[in-house]
């Protein structure tokens, strides 16, 4: 095994920045099992491909014999990390945190090796923190240091509120590194400030400062902003194979190579051929996107699921046919029914407001006829289609013969 080559690839592909690369290289060649810190905010339960960029790196480190320490941010979830946004996040109850964490970990272990992961909860150490310890922690940093964080600085300069509890967040995340004696912390390059705080606090208390491993932010399916559930431009790792495949096929051609590099194991040599083919127009981008979609679905499910998803895409999207298996909804039909309520009931929309938006956008049809008003006649057996991939067959319960 070419360990030097593996380490070089580990530190080159899908990496935004390593702090400090020489130190991390020495650690990787020292024979020591490294403790890899990955924390998550259980404010949201789902993982998307944007998260996968860092998770895949964790898996690659595990394959070299290192151990992931997954920290459930159950304590900081009750404070709210702005993470570059201009508003604070709502505090969560303990039950909400537990439920979100369960879902998150089920998805986390679709990518990361569970057997080589240790799960820790922040409440293990913060649950017994005294006021004296909180004050002692705050004495390690200055307000000026905290306001150097870009989102805090922007809000302060624009007169937007910043609570004292928010200012505590980077300190608490930094203390996580001390609590678990982290060797390497992982995150997107928008988390650089918080990760460096952990490195600094470790040095202050006499620990070996952790290395920082930053990964690029994956652009979402809209082709312009980072992948985010709140923006609706995400591809969830737990979504059905057909949905994942279809969403990958919808990305702009300009993102094909970024996705290949950041969320697949296709070799660098093959990627170089893809780039050349795209630049010389000798390869059809659709062909590469199909390969990309297969790679991602196979990684999250299996090759059979990928083949089935590709067949479904060809039949439903490219040939415009109705899928063989369609979700059925049994309901009592009226002469005119409010589509918004129906779409929420079928799961084709999360809310009436989202349903209204989809109708206005012309994304809803009944039996092939585009619908532009919320109230429309529906017959038993009608197919309601939302977007390109969401089909539901409506069956009137009054027409069912017992």
NORCORGI-V478767 format. One record per residue. N is the residue number from 0. RES is the residue in one letter. SS is DSSP state (hx for helix, st for strand, lp for the rest). PHI is phi in whole degrees, 0 to 359 (none if undefined). PSI is psi in whole degrees, 0 to 359 (999 if undefined). Layout:
# NORCORGI-V478767
n:N res:RES ss:SS phi:PHI psi:PSI
n:N res:RES ss:SS phi:PHI psi:PSI
This chain:
# NORCORGI-V478767
n:0 res:X ss:lp phi:none psi:128
n:1 res:X ss:lp phi:276 psi:86
n:2 res:X ss:hx phi:295 psi:323
n:3 res:X ss:hx phi:298 psi:319
n:4 res:X ss:hx phi:293 psi:321
n:5 res:X ss:hx phi:297 psi:316
n:6 res:X ss:hx phi:295 psi:319
n:7 res:X ss:hx phi:299 psi:317
n:8 res:X ss:hx phi:294 psi:322
n:9 res:X ss:hx phi:300 psi:323
n:10 res:X ss:lp phi:266 psi:1
n:11 res:X ss:lp phi:244 psi:313
n:12 res:X ss:lp phi:274 psi:129
n:13 res:X ss:lp phi:67 psi:37
n:14 res:X ss:lp phi:236 psi:133
n:15 res:X ss:lp phi:269 psi:316
n:16 res:X ss:st phi:194 psi:144
n:17 res:X ss:st phi:237 psi:129
n:18 res:X ss:st phi:233 psi:107
n:19 res:X ss:lp phi:247 psi:128
n:20 res:X ss:hx phi:298 psi:317
n:21 res:X ss:hx phi:299 psi:319
n:22 res:X ss:hx phi:293 psi:319
n:23 res:X ss:hx phi:294 psi:321
n:24 res:X ss:hx phi:300 psi:318
n:25 res:X ss:hx phi:297 psi:319
n:26 res:X ss:hx phi:296 psi:320
n:27 res:X ss:hx phi:291 psi:338
n:28 res:X ss:lp phi:257 psi:3
n:29 res:X ss:lp phi:278 psi:342
n:30 res:X ss:lp phi:91 psi:355
n:31 res:X ss:lp phi:282 psi:139
n:32 res:X ss:lp phi:282 psi:117
n:33 res:X ss:lp phi:276 psi:147
n:34 res:X ss:st phi:263 psi:114
n:35 res:X ss:st phi:260 psi:114
n:36 res:X ss:st phi:273 psi:126
n:37 res:X ss:st phi:224 psi:117
n:38 res:X ss:st phi:251 psi:155
n:39 res:X ss:st phi:219 psi:149
n:40 res:X ss:lp phi:267 psi:112
n:41 res:X ss:lp phi:282 psi:22
n:42 res:X ss:lp phi:294 psi:333
n:43 res:X ss:lp phi:232 psi:137
n:44 res:X ss:lp phi:272 psi:345
n:45 res:X ss:lp phi:254 psi:151
n:46 res:X ss:lp phi:247 psi:140
n:47 res:X ss:st phi:238 psi:180
n:48 res:X ss:hx phi:300 psi:333
n:49 res:X ss:hx phi:300 psi:320
n:50 res:X ss:hx phi:292 psi:329
n:51 res:X ss:hx phi:299 psi:334
n:52 res:X ss:hx phi:302 psi:311
n:53 res:X ss:hx phi:287 psi:322
n:54 res:X ss:hx phi:297 psi:323
n:55 res:X ss:hx phi:295 psi:325
n:56 res:X ss:hx phi:294 psi:319
n:57 res:X ss:hx phi:301 psi:316
n:58 res:X ss:hx phi:298 psi:319
n:59 res:X ss:hx phi:296 psi:321
n:60 res:X ss:hx phi:295 psi:320
n:61 res:X ss:hx phi:299 psi:322
n:62 res:X ss:hx phi:294 psi:342
n:63 res:X ss:lp phi:267 psi:4
n:64 res:X ss:lp phi:103 psi:10
n:65 res:X ss:lp phi:262 psi:167
n:66 res:X ss:st phi:243 psi:132
n:67 res:X ss:st phi:271 psi:132
n:68 res:X ss:st phi:251 psi:106
n:69 res:X ss:st phi:269 psi:117
n:70 res:X ss:st phi:259 psi:120
n:71 res:X ss:st phi:275 psi:116
n:72 res:X ss:lp phi:281 psi:56
n:73 res:X ss:lp phi:292 psi:335
n:74 res:X ss:lp phi:277 psi:312
n:75 res:X ss:hx phi:289 psi:340
n:76 res:X ss:hx phi:296 psi:340
n:77 res:X ss:hx phi:272 psi:1
n:78 res:X ss:lp phi:250 psi:311
n:79 res:X ss:lp phi:100 psi:116
n:80 res:X ss:lp phi:258 psi:120
n:81 res:X ss:lp phi:295 psi:333
n:82 res:X ss:lp phi:45 psi:44
n:83 res:X ss:lp phi:91 psi:357
n:84 res:X ss:lp phi:263 psi:170
n:85 res:X ss:lp phi:261 psi:6
n:86 res:X ss:lp phi:227 psi:157
n:87 res:X ss:lp phi:278 psi:157
n:88 res:X ss:lp phi:268 psi:149
n:89 res:X ss:lp phi:291 psi:149
n:90 res:X ss:lp phi:288 psi:149
n:91 res:X ss:lp phi:249 psi:153
n:92 res:X ss:lp phi:280 psi:166
n:93 res:X ss:hx phi:299 psi:319
n:94 res:X ss:hx phi:296 psi:320
n:95 res:X ss:hx phi:297 psi:318
n:96 res:X ss:hx phi:299 psi:314
n:97 res:X ss:hx phi:299 psi:315
n:98 res:X ss:hx phi:295 psi:315
n:99 res:X ss:hx phi:296 psi:319
n:100 res:X ss:hx phi:296 psi:320
n:101 res:X ss:hx phi:299 psi:311
n:102 res:X ss:hx phi:297 psi:316
n:103 res:X ss:hx phi:301 psi:313
n:104 res:X ss:hx phi:292 psi:326
n:105 res:X ss:hx phi:301 psi:320
n:106 res:X ss:hx phi:281 psi:323
n:107 res:X ss:hx phi:304 psi:317
n:108 res:X ss:lp phi:278 psi:6
n:109 res:X ss:lp phi:285 psi:341
n:110 res:X ss:lp phi:244 psi:315
n:111 res:X ss:lp phi:264 psi:143
n:112 res:X ss:lp phi:289 psi:115
n:113 res:X ss:hx phi:295 psi:325
n:114 res:X ss:hx phi:292 psi:340
n:115 res:X ss:hx phi:249 psi:29
n:116 res:X ss:st phi:231 psi:137
n:117 res:X ss:st phi:248 psi:124
n:118 res:X ss:st phi:264 psi:127
n:119 res:X ss:st phi:234 psi:146
n:120 res:X ss:st phi:251 psi:135
n:121 res:X ss:lp phi:304 psi:328
n:122 res:X ss:hx phi:298 psi:344
n:123 res:X ss:hx phi:302 psi:321
n:124 res:X ss:hx phi:253 psi:322
n:125 res:X ss:hx phi:282 psi:339
n:126 res:X ss:lp phi:297 psi:337
n:127 res:X ss:lp phi:244 psi:16
n:128 res:X ss:lp phi:292 psi:134
n:129 res:X ss:lp phi:266 psi:165
n:130 res:X ss:hx phi:300 psi:323
n:131 res:X ss:hx phi:299 psi:321
n:132 res:X ss:hx phi:290 psi:324
n:133 res:X ss:hx phi:297 psi:313
n:134 res:X ss:hx phi:297 psi:320
n:135 res:X ss:hx phi:298 psi:320
n:136 res:X ss:hx phi:294 psi:317
n:137 res:X ss:hx phi:293 psi:337
n:138 res:X ss:lp phi:288 psi:348
n:139 res:X ss:lp phi:282 psi:340
n:140 res:X ss:lp phi:228 psi:160
n:141 res:X ss:lp phi:254 psi:162
n:142 res:X ss:hx phi:299 psi:322
n:143 res:X ss:hx phi:300 psi:320
n:144 res:X ss:hx phi:297 psi:317
n:145 res:X ss:hx phi:291 psi:323
n:146 res:X ss:lp phi:287 psi:354
n:147 res:X ss:lp phi:286 psi:343
n:148 res:X ss:lp phi:291 psi:128
n:149 res:X ss:hx phi:304 psi:313
n:150 res:X ss:hx phi:291 psi:325
n:151 res:X ss:hx phi:295 psi:316
n:152 res:X ss:hx phi:299 psi:315
n:153 res:X ss:hx phi:298 psi:316
n:154 res:X ss:hx phi:293 psi:321
n:155 res:X ss:hx phi:295 psi:314
n:156 res:X ss:hx phi:292 psi:333
n:157 res:X ss:lp phi:265 psi:8
n:158 res:X ss:lp phi:74 psi:17
n:159 res:X ss:lp phi:274 psi:149
n:160 res:X ss:lp phi:290 psi:144
n:161 res:X ss:lp phi:229 psi:119
n:162 res:X ss:lp phi:278 psi:156
n:163 res:X ss:hx phi:297 psi:327
n:164 res:X ss:hx phi:296 psi:324
n:165 res:X ss:hx phi:296 psi:321
n:166 res:X ss:hx phi:296 psi:335
n:167 res:X ss:hx phi:288 psi:335
n:168 res:X ss:hx phi:306 psi:307
n:169 res:X ss:hx phi:301 psi:328
n:170 res:X ss:hx phi:291 psi:319
n:171 res:X ss:hx phi:292 psi:319
n:172 res:X ss:hx phi:296 psi:323
n:173 res:X ss:hx phi:296 psi:320
n:174 res:X ss:hx phi:294 psi:331
n:175 res:X ss:hx phi:307 psi:319
n:176 res:X ss:hx phi:297 psi:323
n:177 res:X ss:hx phi:291 psi:316
n:178 res:X ss:hx phi:299 psi:322
n:179 res:X ss:hx phi:258 psi:1
n:180 res:X ss:lp phi:54 psi:58
n:181 res:X ss:lp phi:295 psi:139
n:182 res:X ss:lp phi:263 psi:324
n:183 res:X ss:st phi:218 psi:132
n:184 res:X ss:st phi:247 psi:140
n:185 res:X ss:st phi:248 psi:148
n:186 res:X ss:st phi:181 psi:170
n:187 res:X ss:st phi:289 psi:160
n:188 res:X ss:hx phi:292 psi:353
n:189 res:X ss:hx phi:277 psi:355
n:190 res:X ss:hx phi:257 psi:13
n:191 res:X ss:hx phi:305 psi:315
n:192 res:X ss:hx phi:302 psi:309
n:193 res:X ss:hx phi:297 psi:321
n:194 res:X ss:hx phi:292 psi:324
n:195 res:X ss:hx phi:292 psi:328
n:196 res:X ss:hx phi:299 psi:319
n:197 res:X ss:hx phi:297 psi:318
n:198 res:X ss:hx phi:299 psi:318
n:199 res:X ss:hx phi:291 psi:318
n:200 res:X ss:hx phi:295 psi:322
n:201 res:X ss:hx phi:300 psi:317
n:202 res:X ss:hx phi:296 psi:322
n:203 res:X ss:hx phi:297 psi:320
n:204 res:X ss:lp phi:270 psi:2
n:205 res:X ss:lp phi:95 psi:9
n:206 res:X ss:lp phi:273 psi:161
n:207 res:X ss:lp phi:292 psi:123
n:208 res:X ss:lp phi:299 psi:136
n:209 res:X ss:lp phi:292 psi:154
n:210 res:X ss:st phi:274 psi:154
n:211 res:X ss:st phi:247 psi:126
n:212 res:X ss:st phi:240 psi:105
n:213 res:X ss:st phi:256 psi:135
n:214 res:X ss:st phi:247 psi:156
n:215 res:X ss:lp phi:294 psi:156
n:216 res:X ss:lp phi:274 psi:128
n:217 res:X ss:lp phi:281 psi:128
n:218 res:X ss:st phi:286 psi:141
n:219 res:X ss:lp phi:283 psi:182
n:220 res:X ss:lp phi:294 psi:345
n:221 res:X ss:lp phi:282 psi:347
n:222 res:X ss:lp phi:81 psi:8
n:223 res:X ss:lp phi:228 psi:322
n:224 res:X ss:lp phi:244 psi:159
n:225 res:X ss:st phi:299 psi:148
n:226 res:X ss:lp phi:300 psi:130
n:227 res:X ss:lp phi:205 psi:136
n:228 res:X ss:lp phi:296 psi:322
n:229 res:X ss:lp phi:294 psi:335
n:230 res:X ss:lp phi:270 psi:351
n:231 res:X ss:lp phi:73 psi:14
n:232 res:X ss:lp phi:252 psi:32
n:233 res:X ss:lp phi:253 psi:163
n:234 res:X ss:lp phi:235 psi:108
n:235 res:X ss:st phi:283 psi:142
n:236 res:X ss:lp phi:288 psi:341
n:237 res:X ss:lp phi:259 psi:4
n:238 res:X ss:lp phi:292 psi:158
n:239 res:X ss:lp phi:300 psi:150
n:240 res:X ss:hx phi:308 psi:319
n:241 res:X ss:hx phi:299 psi:319
n:242 res:X ss:hx phi:291 psi:316
n:243 res:X ss:hx phi:299 psi:312
n:244 res:X ss:hx phi:302 psi:311
n:245 res:X ss:hx phi:297 psi:320
n:246 res:X ss:hx phi:293 psi:321
n:247 res:X ss:hx phi:298 psi:319
n:248 res:X ss:hx phi:295 psi:342
n:249 res:X ss:lp phi:271 psi:354
n:250 res:X ss:lp phi:290 psi:152
n:251 res:X ss:lp phi:297 psi:150
n:252 res:X ss:hx phi:303 psi:331
n:253 res:X ss:hx phi:294 psi:344
n:254 res:X ss:hx phi:262 psi:355
n:255 res:X ss:hx phi:307 psi:309
n:256 res:X ss:hx phi:290 psi:325
n:257 res:X ss:hx phi:299 psi:316
n:258 res:X ss:hx phi:295 psi:317
n:259 res:X ss:hx phi:302 psi:315
n:260 res:X ss:hx phi:290 psi:321
n:261 res:X ss:hx phi:270 psi:331
n:262 res:X ss:hx phi:231 psi:19
n:263 res:X ss:lp phi:225 psi:169
n:264 res:X ss:lp phi:256 psi:13
n:265 res:X ss:lp phi:302 psi:135
n:266 res:X ss:lp phi:297 psi:154
n:267 res:X ss:hx phi:300 psi:324
n:268 res:X ss:hx phi:296 psi:317
n:269 res:X ss:hx phi:291 psi:323
n:270 res:X ss:hx phi:297 psi:324
n:271 res:X ss:hx phi:297 psi:321
n:272 res:X ss:hx phi:294 psi:319
n:273 res:X ss:hx phi:299 psi:314
n:274 res:X ss:hx phi:300 psi:316
n:275 res:X ss:hx phi:296 psi:318
n:276 res:X ss:hx phi:297 psi:320
n:277 res:X ss:hx phi:291 psi:318
n:278 res:X ss:hx phi:291 psi:331
n:279 res:X ss:lp phi:259 psi:6
n:280 res:X ss:lp phi:56 psi:35
n:281 res:X ss:lp phi:258 psi:2
n:282 res:X ss:lp phi:224 psi:141
n:283 res:X ss:lp phi:281 psi:123
n:284 res:X ss:hx phi:306 psi:328
n:285 res:X ss:hx phi:299 psi:322
n:286 res:X ss:hx phi:297 psi:316
n:287 res:X ss:hx phi:292 psi:322
n:288 res:X ss:hx phi:294 psi:323
n:289 res:X ss:hx phi:296 psi:319
n:290 res:X ss:hx phi:297 psi:317
n:291 res:X ss:hx phi:299 psi:313
n:292 res:X ss:hx phi:298 psi:320
n:293 res:X ss:hx phi:297 psi:316
n:294 res:X ss:hx phi:300 psi:316
n:295 res:X ss:hx phi:290 psi:315
n:296 res:X ss:hx phi:295 psi:320
n:297 res:X ss:hx phi:299 psi:319
n:298 res:X ss:hx phi:296 psi:320
n:299 res:X ss:hx phi:271 psi:337
n:300 res:X ss:lp phi:233 psi:261
n:301 res:X ss:lp phi:196 psi:174
n:302 res:X ss:hx phi:294 psi:326
n:303 res:X ss:hx phi:295 psi:317
n:304 res:X ss:hx phi:298 psi:322
n:305 res:X ss:hx phi:294 psi:317
n:306 res:X ss:hx phi:295 psi:318
n:307 res:X ss:hx phi:295 psi:320
n:308 res:X ss:hx phi:294 psi:322
n:309 res:X ss:hx phi:294 psi:318
n:310 res:X ss:hx phi:297 psi:320
n:311 res:X ss:hx phi:296 psi:318
n:312 res:X ss:hx phi:298 psi:315
n:313 res:X ss:hx phi:299 psi:316
n:314 res:X ss:hx phi:288 psi:312
n:315 res:X ss:hx phi:276 psi:315
n:316 res:X ss:hx phi:274 psi:310
n:317 res:X ss:hx phi:282 psi:325
n:318 res:X ss:lp phi:257 psi:355
n:319 res:X ss:lp phi:70 psi:23
n:320 res:X ss:lp phi:270 psi:167
n:321 res:X ss:lp phi:271 psi:138
n:322 res:X ss:lp phi:300 psi:153
n:323 res:X ss:lp phi:294 psi:321
n:324 res:X ss:lp phi:252 psi:117
n:325 res:X ss:lp phi:238 psi:136
n:326 res:X ss:st phi:299 psi:137
n:327 res:X ss:st phi:249 psi:140
n:328 res:X ss:st phi:239 psi:121
n:329 res:X ss:st phi:264 psi:120
n:330 res:X ss:st phi:207 psi:164
n:331 res:X ss:lp phi:274 psi:119
n:332 res:X ss:lp phi:268 psi:145
n:333 res:X ss:lp phi:246 psi:167
n:334 res:X ss:lp phi:309 psi:319
n:335 res:X ss:lp phi:227 psi:131
n:336 res:X ss:st phi:239 psi:146
n:337 res:X ss:st phi:282 psi:110
n:338 res:X ss:hx phi:300 psi:329
n:339 res:X ss:hx phi:299 psi:316
n:340 res:X ss:hx phi:295 psi:320
n:341 res:X ss:hx phi:297 psi:316
n:342 res:X ss:hx phi:294 psi:325
n:343 res:X ss:hx phi:293 psi:319
n:344 res:X ss:hx phi:295 psi:323
n:345 res:X ss:hx phi:277 psi:350
n:346 res:X ss:lp phi:84 psi:8
n:347 res:X ss:lp phi:280 psi:350
n:348 res:X ss:lp phi:212 psi:149
n:349 res:X ss:lp phi:274 psi:340
n:350 res:X ss:lp phi:205 psi:166
n:351 res:X ss:hx phi:296 psi:324
n:352 res:X ss:hx phi:294 psi:320
n:353 res:X ss:hx phi:293 psi:321
n:354 res:X ss:hx phi:298 psi:317
n:355 res:X ss:hx phi:300 psi:317
n:356 res:X ss:hx phi:297 psi:317
n:357 res:X ss:hx phi:296 psi:321
n:358 res:X ss:hx phi:295 psi:315
n:359 res:X ss:hx phi:298 psi:327
n:360 res:X ss:lp phi:283 psi:355
n:361 res:X ss:lp phi:76 psi:24
n:362 res:X ss:lp phi:268 psi:3
n:363 res:X ss:st phi:241 psi:135
n:364 res:X ss:st phi:221 psi:154
n:365 res:X ss:st phi:238 psi:119
n:366 res:X ss:lp phi:51 psi:41
n:367 res:X ss:lp phi:85 psi:354
n:368 res:X ss:st phi:260 psi:122
n:369 res:X ss:st phi:295 psi:137
n:370 res:X ss:lp phi:252 psi:134
n:371 res:X ss:lp phi:241 psi:358
n:372 res:X ss:lp phi:235 psi:148
n:373 res:X ss:lp phi:297 psi:329
n:374 res:X ss:st phi:257 psi:125
n:375 res:X ss:st phi:209 psi:151
n:376 res:X ss:lp phi:285 psi:138
n:377 res:X ss:lp phi:228 psi:134
n:378 res:X ss:lp phi:259 psi:158
n:379 res:X ss:lp phi:298 psi:131
n:380 res:X ss:lp phi:97 psi:355
n:381 res:X ss:lp phi:293 psi:148
n:382 res:X ss:st phi:256 psi:119
n:383 res:X ss:st phi:263 psi:123
n:384 res:X ss:st phi:245 psi:130
n:385 res:X ss:st phi:238 psi:122
n:386 res:X ss:lp phi:69 psi:212
n:387 res:X ss:lp phi:260 psi:343
n:388 res:X ss:lp phi:232 psi:357
n:389 res:X ss:st phi:254 psi:108
n:390 res:X ss:st phi:243 psi:140
n:391 res:X ss:st phi:220 psi:133
n:392 res:X ss:st phi:265 psi:125
n:393 res:X ss:st phi:264 psi:126
n:394 res:X ss:st phi:238 psi:123
n:395 res:X ss:st phi:284 psi:122
n:396 res:X ss:hx phi:295 psi:337
n:397 res:X ss:hx phi:289 psi:341
n:398 res:X ss:hx phi:267 psi:0
n:399 res:X ss:lp phi:277 psi:124
n:400 res:X ss:lp phi:271 psi:122
n:401 res:X ss:lp phi:279 psi:999
